[in-house]
């Protein structure tokens, strides 16, 4: 990546972090109280997320280092993973900052086409793992409540869970088609019929069709020719979602001894689902805390515990966002 682009990404991330801290939705007295209550568990959770990012980086590395072209060092893959997520957290409409940054950084290693296909495929893998996680949480909710309460699930809950299941399965089916045949050309073809962007999309598709088809072929290559790395990459992303539930289990379990790891999976799943519905907000401000409170209430956890946990998780997120932004400037490659 050219030095001026790296500087631009760094300054944008830095400005977003400063703005985020100035508009933080809790006074600093409350922040100090929460950190004091969390005690040793806050640094433990920060370290835990370092391990989670390492799992994400391993998933990303399986996609990038496919045995063709230059190998990207593991340290660089980890840095791109952390910095990419940091930029996504602080930019509206997530994926608007981290993915372009990753593509530009990877171009110097593997070329523009492969960098684009690898980043798109990893983003698909990350999103797909979310839907797999949400779908398994629906199944877990049914199993836990059916086992504990017999036929306690009322009609409305059954309808809601049924609709969610249909949507999640449909989305996963669409992802499977994209993995097998690619989807970039189809997306631009669809955009060429949508008002306001159709002229730009049609022009871009006509001008860069060969490049976009090549990106699609590289996306399909991992699924059809490198099956083992494909499934390992998806497994690592899904496993990272499950491991991240330890954060809620440790924090809420400290306040509520009867809170189980299975409960933490449900809280994590439904709070992340709610917050992702407002993906247009930087760091999902408001939705993260609201979703956390609603999800905690759904498993009979007091709302105050949910908000406390959400604030600790937000502070952890701030720490790793700052680390990711700093790494943009520190871990640079000689261009």
Buried (B, 14 or more C-beta within 10 A) or exposed (E): BEEEBBBEBBEBBBEBBEEBEEEBEBEEEEBEBBBEBBEEBBEEBBEBBEEBBBBBBBBBBBBBBBEEEEBBEEEBBBBBBBBBBBBBBBBEEBBEBBBBBBBBBBBBBBEBBBBBBBBBBBBBBBBBBBBBBBBBBBEBBBEBBEEEEEEEBEEEBEEEBEEBBEEBEEBEEEBEEBBEBBBBBBBBBEBBEEEEEEEEBBEBBEEBEEBBEBBBBBBBBBBEEBEEBBEBBBBBBBBBBBBBBBBBBBBBBBBBEEBBEBBBBBBBBBBBBBBBEBEEBBBBBEBBBBBBBBBBBBBEBBEEBBBBBBBBBBBBBBBBBBBBBBBBBEBBEEE
